[in-house]
Amino acid sequence: MMEPLSTARFDAVEIPGIPASLWPLLQRAAAGDRLAVVGGAVRDLLLHTVHRDPWRGLTDLDLVVDGGEGATPDAEGCDPQAAQRLGQALGRQLGPASLKLQEHGAYGTVEMELQLAEGPLLLDLATARLEHYPLAAENPVVQAGRLEDDLARRDFSINAMALVLTPQSAEEFGSDSSCADLLAGPSLALLDPHGGQADLAHRQLRFLHPGSVRDDPTRLIRAARYAARLGFRLAAESRSQAEATLAAWPWSWRQGQDPALAPAALGTRLRRELELLLEREPWQAALAALQEWGALALLDPGLQADRHWLRRLRWAARFGLPPLVALLAGAADPLALAERLQLPQRQQQLLAQWLLLAQRLEQAGWPGSTGVWLPSRWSTLLEGGGLTPAAVALALAAGTGPRRPLLRWWLRWRHLRGDLTAADLLAAGIAPGPELGERLRHSRAERLDRERL
């Protein structure tokens, strides 16, 4: 039996940025349920405290509540509303003015904003879940579960550890005694059922089970993100699993089929992971790792063979282009890939405009006769219907077309106007209409052709 909270000693983990006053509040709200800190906070705290890595900053604090003692258990004896119950109990402690709750989903994920004496604090709370994948790369089937079930569904061993706030004993959860002494008092213990501590020590990423990549191929993208951020490598058996899974391609959808039919983990979830990689991580190292593992084949065979993505992404950053669009420009079929990933419509249109520009350049005879064109003729082509300056910028980033005239147009020519204005022509007696427009175009062409290529 757990010691009554009124007499239990509470030794809080000192997570930088998290006030110590949070922990007794959470313990009292959890009552008889197990409540644990999970995910990146545990991993990064161990890296910092045990392995002396610099503290990387806490991006979020994820909590999981095991509702095995809940009032409304399901068929497995677990309470799917445990997170909501805990949030409500926390609200009774703090009062409505000090807690904001936003609930999501049938299995109770709760976003909480707490107003503590030290300042506001954001927490993500979820009921422990058990999940399985009836179809590879589709969304999993989820039900309420135990804390151990919740850890078993995660991506890597280093993310499958928990700091349990209300354990009966450290031994019950298989804690390593040295780490338990370091991180936990009588009311806090480290739960590490998958060897995450050992993998932290070896600085490696290891999938939790042999079907990890088959079930959710986005785990490969997350592996590249962590590899780049933490300086870890993919464990040998995990790399072998990735290579074998990609070679077998066990998913129902294949390249060349209708993009709309791609499973979730080959579509929208893949896009979200790529966006995080490109926006938050050292993306050069992450993409290099994916290519080394053969994992860019998840996107497109052309991207796996592409050797120009670094140049495209660097130039895209200079032009202010979406990095994922620049990456996809190296695909064998960029539009099909953009549709499969469900890129925003504006980004799909940008890719379509860039391909249209490439087609017009080819039809105009590039490379070849376009080398002797005047600036006015270049401007007519680049400003034609269906094109935007962003499409020209993407062409420059991708190395499409002759660089010098496209860059001159981007930097200068598109901003130039003719020597005559509409007001000048109206004052000279030119009536509004087609002739006025033609005179303005002619004036601008004359001004442009005084420019040097």
C-alpha positions as CSV (number, residue, x, y, z in Angstrom):
1,M,0.0,0.0,0.0
2,M,1.2,3.5,-0.8
3,E,1.9,5.7,2.3
4,P,-0.9,8.3,2.9
5,L,0.0,11.5,1.2
6,S,-0.3,13.5,4.4
7,T,2.8,11.6,5.8
8,A,4.6,10.7,2.5
9,R,7.9,12.4,1.8
10,F,7.9,14.2,-1.6
11,D,11.3,14.6,-3.3
12,A,10.7,16.6,-6.5
13,V,12.8,16.1,-9.5
14,E,14.5,19.4,-10.3
15,I,13.6,19.8,-13.9
16,P,14.8,23.3,-15.0
17,G,11.9,25.6,-15.6
18,I,9.4,23.5,-13.6
19,P,8.5,24.9,-10.2
20,A,8.8,22.5,-7.3
21,S,5.3,23.5,-6.1
22,L,3.9,21.6,-9.1
23,W,4.7,18.1,-7.8
24,P,2.7,18.0,-4.6
25,L,-0.3,19.5,-6.4
26,L,-0.1,16.7,-9.0
27,Q,0.3,14.0,-6.3
28,R,-2.8,15.1,-4.4
29,A,-4.8,15.4,-7.7
30,A,-3.7,11.9,-8.8
31,A,-5.0,10.3,-5.6
32,G,-4.7,6.5,-6.1
33,D,-3.7,6.7,-9.8
34,R,-0.2,6.4,-11.0
35,L,0.9,9.6,-12.6
36,A,4.2,9.9,-14.5
37,V,6.3,12.4,-16.4
38,V,7.1,10.7,-19.8
39,G,8.9,11.4,-23.0
40,G,11.5,14.0,-23.8
41,A,11.6,15.5,-20.3
42,V,12.8,12.2,-18.8
43,R,15.2,11.6,-21.6
44,D,16.8,15.0,-21.5
45,L,16.9,15.1,-17.7
46,L,18.9,11.8,-17.7
47,L,21.2,13.1,-20.4
48,H,21.8,16.3,-18.4
49,T,22.0,14.8,-14.9
50,V,23.7,11.4,-15.6
51,H,25.6,12.0,-18.8
52,R,26.4,15.6,-18.3
53,D,25.0,16.8,-21.6
54,P,24.1,20.5,-21.7
55,W,20.5,21.2,-20.8
56,R,18.7,21.7,-24.1
57,G,15.6,23.5,-22.7
58,L,12.3,22.0,-21.9
59,T,9.9,22.3,-24.8
60,D,7.0,20.7,-23.0
61,L,6.1,18.6,-20.0
62,D,4.1,15.5,-20.9
63,L,2.3,13.6,-18.2
64,V,0.5,10.2,-18.3
65,V,-2.0,9.0,-15.8
66,D,-2.7,5.3,-15.3
67,G,-6.3,5.1,-14.4
68,G,-6.3,1.5,-13.2
69,E,-8.0,2.5,-10.0
70,G,-10.6,4.7,-11.7
71,A,-14.2,4.9,-11.0
72,T,-15.4,3.9,-14.5
73,P,-13.0,1.2,-15.8
74,D,-13.4,-0.4,-19.2
75,A,-13.3,-4.1,-19.9
76,E,-9.6,-4.2,-19.2
77,G,-10.0,-2.5,-15.8
78,C,-8.6,0.9,-17.0
79,D,-10.4,4.2,-16.9
80,P,-10.3,6.0,-20.3
81,Q,-11.3,9.3,-18.5
82,A,-8.5,9.2,-16.0
83,A,-6.8,12.4,-17.5
84,Q,-10.1,14.3,-17.3
85,R,-10.6,13.2,-13.7
86,L,-7.2,14.3,-12.7
87,G,-7.6,17.7,-14.4
88,Q,-10.8,18.2,-12.6
89,A,-9.2,17.3,-9.3
90,L,-6.4,19.7,-10.0
91,G,-9.0,22.4,-10.7
92,R,-10.6,21.9,-7.3
93,Q,-7.2,22.5,-5.7
94,L,-6.3,25.6,-7.7
95,G,-9.7,27.1,-8.3
96,P,-11.2,28.0,-11.7
97,A,-9.2,31.2,-11.9
98,S,-5.8,29.4,-11.8
99,L,-6.5,26.5,-14.2
100,K,-7.6,26.3,-17.9
101,L,-8.5,22.9,-19.3
102,Q,-8.9,21.9,-23.0
103,E,-9.9,18.3,-23.6
104,H,-9.2,16.4,-26.8
105,G,-10.3,13.0,-28.0
106,A,-12.1,10.0,-26.5
107,Y,-9.1,8.8,-24.6
108,G,-8.5,12.0,-22.8
109,T,-5.7,14.2,-23.8
110,V,-5.9,17.4,-21.8
111,E,-4.0,20.6,-22.3
112,M,-3.7,22.5,-19.0
113,E,-2.6,26.0,-18.3
114,L,-1.8,26.5,-14.6
115,Q,-1.4,29.8,-12.9
116,L,1.2,29.1,-10.1
117,A,2.9,31.5,-7.8
118,E,6.0,31.2,-9.9
119,G,4.1,32.0,-13.1
120,P,2.0,30.3,-15.8
121,L,2.8,26.7,-16.8
122,L,1.6,24.6,-19.7
123,L,1.2,20.8,-19.3
124,D,0.0,18.0,-21.6
125,L,-1.8,15.2,-19.7
126,A,-3.0,12.0,-21.3
127,T,-4.6,8.8,-20.1
128,A,-2.3,5.8,-20.5
129,R,-3.0,4.0,-23.7
130,L,-2.7,0.6,-25.3
131,E,-2.6,0.5,-29.1
132,H,-2.0,-1.8,-32.0
133,Y,-1.8,-1.5,-35.8
134,P,-4.3,-3.7,-37.6
135,L,-3.0,-2.3,-40.9
136,A,0.5,-1.2,-41.5
137,A,1.0,2.6,-41.7
138,E,-2.7,3.3,-40.9
139,N,-3.9,4.9,-37.7
140,P,-3.6,2.6,-34.7
141,V,-6.5,1.2,-32.6
142,V,-6.3,2.8,-29.2
143,Q,-7.8,1.9,-25.8
144,A,-7.1,2.8,-22.2
145,G,-4.2,0.9,-20.7
146,R,-1.6,0.8,-18.1
147,L,1.5,3.0,-17.9
148,E,3.6,0.1,-19.1
149,D,1.4,-0.2,-22.1
150,D,1.8,3.5,-22.9
151,L,5.6,3.2,-22.8
152,A,5.5,0.1,-25.0
153,R,3.7,2.0,-27.8
154,R,6.5,4.7,-28.1
155,D,9.1,5.0,-30.8
156,F,12.5,4.5,-29.2
157,S,13.7,3.1,-25.9
158,I,15.2,6.4,-24.8
159,N,11.6,7.9,-25.1
160,A,10.0,4.9,-23.3
161,M,11.0,5.9,-19.7
162,A,8.9,7.5,-17.1
163,L,9.3,9.3,-13.7
164,V,6.5,7.9,-11.6
165,L,5.2,10.3,-9.0
166,T,3.2,7.9,-6.9
167,P,4.7,4.4,-7.0
168,Q,4.3,1.8,-4.3
169,S,8.0,1.1,-4.4
170,A,10.9,1.6,-6.9
171,E,11.4,-2.2,-7.1
172,E,7.8,-2.6,-8.4
173,F,8.8,-0.8,-11.6
174,G,12.1,-2.3,-12.2
175,S,14.1,0.8,-11.5
176,D,17.9,0.7,-11.6
177,S,18.8,1.4,-8.0
178,S,21.6,3.9,-8.8
179,C,19.3,6.0,-11.0
180,A,16.4,5.6,-8.6
181,D,18.6,7.0,-5.8
182,L,19.7,9.9,-8.1
183,L,16.3,10.8,-9.4
184,A,13.7,9.6,-7.0
185,G,12.7,9.7,-3.4
186,P,10.0,7.6,-1.8
187,S,7.3,9.1,-3.9
188,L,9.2,9.2,-7.2
189,A,10.9,6.4,-9.2
190,L,12.3,5.8,-12.6
191,L,10.5,3.3,-14.8
192,D,12.6,1.9,-17.6
193,P,11.2,-1.3,-19.0
194,H,12.9,-1.1,-22.4
195,G,16.5,-0.4,-21.6
196,G,16.4,3.3,-22.4
197,Q,19.2,4.1,-19.8
198,A,21.6,1.8,-21.5
199,D,20.8,3.2,-25.0
200,L,21.4,6.7,-23.6
201,A,24.8,5.6,-22.3
202,H,25.6,4.2,-25.8
203,R,24.1,7.2,-27.5
204,Q,22.0,5.2,-29.8
205,L,18.4,5.1,-31.1
206,R,16.7,1.7,-30.8
207,F,13.2,0.9,-32.0
208,L,11.1,-0.9,-29.4
209,H,10.0,-3.9,-31.5
210,P,10.7,-5.6,-34.8
211,G,7.6,-4.1,-36.5
212,S,8.1,-0.5,-35.5
213,V,8.9,0.8,-39.0
214,R,6.3,-1.3,-40.6
215,D,3.6,-0.1,-38.2
216,D,4.6,3.6,-38.5
217,P,7.3,4.6,-41.0
218,T,7.3,8.1,-39.7
219,R,9.4,6.7,-36.9
220,L,12.3,6.9,-39.3
221,I,11.9,10.6,-39.7
222,R,11.8,11.0,-35.9
223,A,15.0,8.9,-35.7
224,A,16.7,11.4,-38.1
225,R,15.4,14.3,-36.0
226,Y,16.8,12.8,-32.8
227,A,20.1,11.7,-34.5
228,A,20.7,15.3,-35.6
229,R,19.6,17.0,-32.4
230,L,21.3,14.6,-29.9
231,G,24.2,13.4,-32.0
232,F,23.0,9.8,-31.6
233,R,23.3,7.0,-34.2
234,L,20.7,4.4,-35.2
235,A,21.3,1.1,-33.5
236,A,22.5,-1.7,-35.9
237,E,19.4,-3.8,-35.5
238,S,17.2,-0.8,-36.0
239,R,19.0,0.2,-39.1
240,S,18.7,-3.4,-40.4
241,Q,15.0,-3.3,-39.6
242,A,14.6,0.0,-41.6
243,E,16.5,-1.4,-44.6
244,A,14.5,-4.6,-44.6
245,T,11.2,-2.9,-44.2
246,L,11.8,-0.4,-47.0
247,A,13.0,-3.2,-49.3
248,A,9.9,-5.2,-48.6
249,W,7.6,-2.2,-48.8
250,P,4.8,-3.9,-46.7
251,W,2.3,-1.0,-47.1
252,S,-0.9,-1.2,-49.1
253,W,0.0,1.8,-51.2
254,R,2.9,2.0,-53.7
255,Q,4.6,4.7,-55.7
256,G,2.6,5.7,-58.8
257,Q,-0.8,4.9,-57.3
258,D,-3.4,7.4,-56.5
259,P,-1.8,9.7,-53.8
260,A,-5.2,10.1,-52.1
261,L,-5.1,6.4,-51.2
262,A,-1.8,6.5,-49.3
263,P,-2.1,5.4,-45.6
264,A,-1.9,8.1,-42.9
265,A,1.7,7.4,-42.0
266,L,2.7,7.7,-45.6
267,G,0.8,10.9,-46.0
268,T,-0.2,13.6,-43.5
269,R,1.7,12.2,-40.6
270,L,4.8,12.0,-42.7
271,R,4.4,15.6,-43.8
272,R,4.1,16.8,-40.1
273,E,7.3,15.0,-39.2
274,L,9.1,16.5,-42.1
275,E,7.9,20.0,-41.2
276,L,9.2,19.5,-37.7
277,L,12.6,18.2,-39.0
278,L,13.0,21.2,-41.4
279,E,11.8,23.9,-38.9
280,R,13.2,22.8,-35.6
281,E,16.1,20.5,-36.1
282,P,19.6,20.6,-37.6
283,W,18.0,19.7,-40.9
284,Q,21.2,19.2,-42.9
285,A,22.4,16.4,-40.5
286,A,18.9,14.9,-40.3
287,L,18.4,14.7,-44.1
288,A,21.8,13.3,-44.6
289,A,21.0,10.6,-42.1
290,L,17.7,9.7,-43.9
291,Q,19.6,9.5,-47.2
292,E,22.3,7.3,-45.6
293,W,19.6,4.9,-44.3
294,G,17.8,4.8,-47.6
295,A,14.8,6.4,-45.9
296,L,14.1,9.2,-48.4
297,A,12.6,6.4,-50.5
298,L,9.6,6.8,-48.2
299,L,9.0,10.0,-50.1
300,D,10.1,9.3,-53.6
301,P,12.9,7.3,-55.3
302,G,14.1,10.5,-57.0
303,L,14.7,12.1,-53.6
304,Q,16.7,9.1,-52.4
305,A,19.0,9.5,-55.4
306,D,19.0,13.3,-55.2
307,R,22.4,15.0,-54.5
308,H,21.3,18.6,-54.8
309,W,18.8,19.0,-51.8
310,L,21.4,20.9,-49.7
311,R,21.8,23.6,-52.4
312,R,18.1,23.9,-53.0
313,L,17.3,24.3,-49.3
314,R,20.0,26.8,-48.7
315,W,18.8,28.9,-51.6
316,A,15.2,28.5,-50.6
317,A,16.0,29.9,-47.2
318,R,17.6,33.0,-48.9
319,F,14.5,33.5,-51.0
320,G,12.1,32.9,-48.1
321,L,10.6,29.8,-49.8
322,P,8.9,26.9,-47.8
323,P,11.7,24.4,-47.1
324,L,9.5,21.4,-47.7
325,V,8.6,22.7,-51.2
326,A,12.3,23.0,-52.0
327,L,13.0,19.5,-50.8
328,L,10.1,18.1,-52.9
329,A,11.4,19.8,-56.0
330,G,14.0,17.0,-56.3
331,A,11.3,14.3,-56.5
332,A,10.6,12.3,-59.6
333,D,7.0,13.5,-59.5
334,P,6.8,16.6,-57.2
335,L,3.1,17.2,-57.6
336,A,2.1,13.7,-56.8
337,L,4.2,13.7,-53.7
338,A,2.8,17.1,-52.6
339,E,-0.7,15.7,-53.0
340,R,0.2,12.6,-51.0
341,L,1.7,14.6,-48.2
342,Q,-1.3,17.0,-48.4
343,L,0.8,20.1,-48.6
344,P,-1.2,23.4,-48.3
345,Q,-2.8,24.4,-51.5
346,R,-0.5,27.4,-52.0
347,Q,2.6,25.2,-51.8
348,Q,1.2,22.8,-54.3
349,Q,0.4,25.7,-56.6
350,L,4.0,26.9,-56.2
351,L,5.3,23.6,-57.4
352,A,2.9,23.6,-60.3
353,Q,4.0,27.1,-61.3
354,W,7.7,26.1,-61.1
355,L,7.0,23.1,-63.4
356,L,5.1,25.4,-65.8
357,L,8.1,27.7,-65.9
358,A,10.4,24.8,-66.7
359,Q,8.0,23.7,-69.5
360,R,7.9,27.2,-71.0
361,L,11.7,27.5,-70.9
362,E,12.0,24.2,-72.7
363,Q,9.4,25.3,-75.3
364,A,11.3,28.6,-75.8
365,G,14.4,26.7,-76.7
366,W,16.4,26.7,-73.5
367,P,19.3,25.9,-73.4
368,G,20.2,27.4,-76.7
369,S,18.5,30.4,-78.4
370,T,17.4,32.0,-75.1
371,G,21.1,33.0,-74.5
372,V,20.7,36.0,-76.8
373,W,17.4,37.2,-75.5
374,L,17.0,40.8,-74.4
375,P,15.7,41.6,-70.8
376,S,12.3,42.6,-72.1
377,R,11.8,39.1,-73.6
378,W,12.9,37.4,-70.4
379,S,10.5,39.6,-68.5
380,T,7.6,38.7,-70.8
381,L,8.3,35.0,-70.3
382,L,8.7,35.2,-66.5
383,E,5.7,37.5,-66.0
384,G,3.4,35.4,-68.1
385,G,0.1,34.0,-67.0
386,G,0.2,31.4,-64.2
387,L,3.6,32.4,-62.9
388,T,4.6,34.3,-59.7
389,P,7.9,35.6,-58.5
390,A,8.1,32.7,-56.0
391,A,8.1,30.3,-58.9
392,V,11.1,32.1,-60.4
393,A,12.8,31.9,-57.0
394,L,12.1,28.2,-56.8
395,A,13.6,27.8,-60.3
396,L,16.7,29.6,-59.1
397,A,16.9,27.4,-56.0
398,A,16.4,24.2,-58.0
399,G,18.8,25.2,-60.8
400,T,16.1,25.3,-63.4
401,G,16.9,27.6,-66.4
402,P,19.7,30.0,-67.0
403,R,20.7,31.5,-63.7
404,R,21.9,35.0,-64.8
405,P,18.8,36.3,-66.5
406,L,16.5,34.7,-63.9
407,L,18.5,36.2,-61.0
408,R,18.6,39.6,-62.7
409,W,14.9,39.5,-63.2
410,W,14.3,38.6,-59.5
411,L,16.7,41.2,-58.1
412,R,16.0,44.1,-60.5
413,W,14.1,43.8,-63.7
414,R,10.7,43.0,-62.2
415,H,10.8,46.2,-60.2
416,L,11.5,48.5,-63.2
417,R,8.8,50.6,-64.8
418,G,8.8,52.5,-68.2
419,D,9.9,56.1,-68.5
420,L,6.3,57.0,-69.4
421,T,3.4,56.6,-66.9
422,A,-0.3,56.3,-67.6
423,A,-0.7,59.9,-66.5
424,D,1.8,61.0,-69.1
425,L,0.0,59.2,-71.9
426,L,-3.4,60.4,-70.8
427,A,-2.1,64.0,-70.8
428,A,-0.7,63.4,-74.3
429,G,-4.2,62.5,-75.5
430,I,-4.1,58.7,-75.4
431,A,-7.5,57.4,-74.5
432,P,-7.9,54.6,-71.9
433,G,-7.9,51.3,-73.6
434,P,-5.8,48.8,-75.5
435,E,-3.6,51.4,-77.0
436,L,-2.7,52.9,-73.6
437,G,-1.7,49.5,-72.3
438,E,0.4,48.8,-75.4
439,R,2.2,52.1,-75.0
440,L,3.0,51.4,-71.4
441,R,4.3,47.9,-72.2
442,H,6.5,49.4,-75.0
443,S,7.9,52.0,-72.7
444,R,8.8,49.4,-70.1
445,A,10.4,47.2,-72.7
446,E,12.6,50.1,-73.8
447,R,13.6,50.7,-70.2
448,L,14.4,47.1,-69.6
449,D,16.5,46.7,-72.7
450,R,18.8,49.5,-71.5
451,E,19.8,47.0,-68.8
452,R,22.7,44.7,-69.1
453,L,22.4,40.9,-68.9
